[in-house]
Amino acid sequence: MLSKELQELAEPVLAKVKEHPFWAGLRDGTLPPESLAHFVEQDTSHLLPAYARAMARTAAATRWDEHAALLARSVTGSLEARDRLRTAYTGLAPRLHLPPLAERPEASAATHAHCTFLHAATASTVAAGMGALLPMVWFNHRISDDLVERHTPGSRYADWIAAYHPGEGYRFAVRAFMTAYDELGERMAVPGRAELVEYFTTSVRYEWAFAEAAWSRSGWPL
């Protein structure tokens, strides 16, 4: 099955991402608050809106109605997640002594590259678009579960971790995505399948890059 092939490709990167200092610092409460603010600003102001538009573009291009419906529902879900995360952060900021979020933060170099990749992939072919889209929804599911399961109880970010988790219903959405990819694996010709895997592999790397940019709070070199 295609979903199993993609998971096997991504698991080594996912294991490293889970242990990245950004996510590890969230779990044990040692993450600098400025890094969390950077993550939320970049995620809610740039990446989630770009991801929603990328899914909308692929939903419009796919020939499979059930896949179009899944992607269309996820467009709304991504924009709702953006609003939910900003509201949760703002509500927790005074108690956790977090910096306020900038209203219109500039996209960092890493965020700009990630968003541009999503736009380019989904403007190219359905195979490229579907390959680029899966890591974000899948990694979000696995990482948010890992945060809940392994965080230090009572640590500084415990309430943020609870708010960050998309809820138990999210795993049904992820399962629906995996089913869609298995269906694609059966329907696609060999070149399309290879293209999907290529873009998926690149997109997985952006998941690491986004955490690294939040940890280092890196912007543009000049």
Summary of the structure (lengths in Angstrom):
residues: 222
radius of gyration: 17.1
end to end distance: 45.3
largest distance: 54.0
contacts: 734
relative contact order: 0.20
helix: 81%
strand: 0%
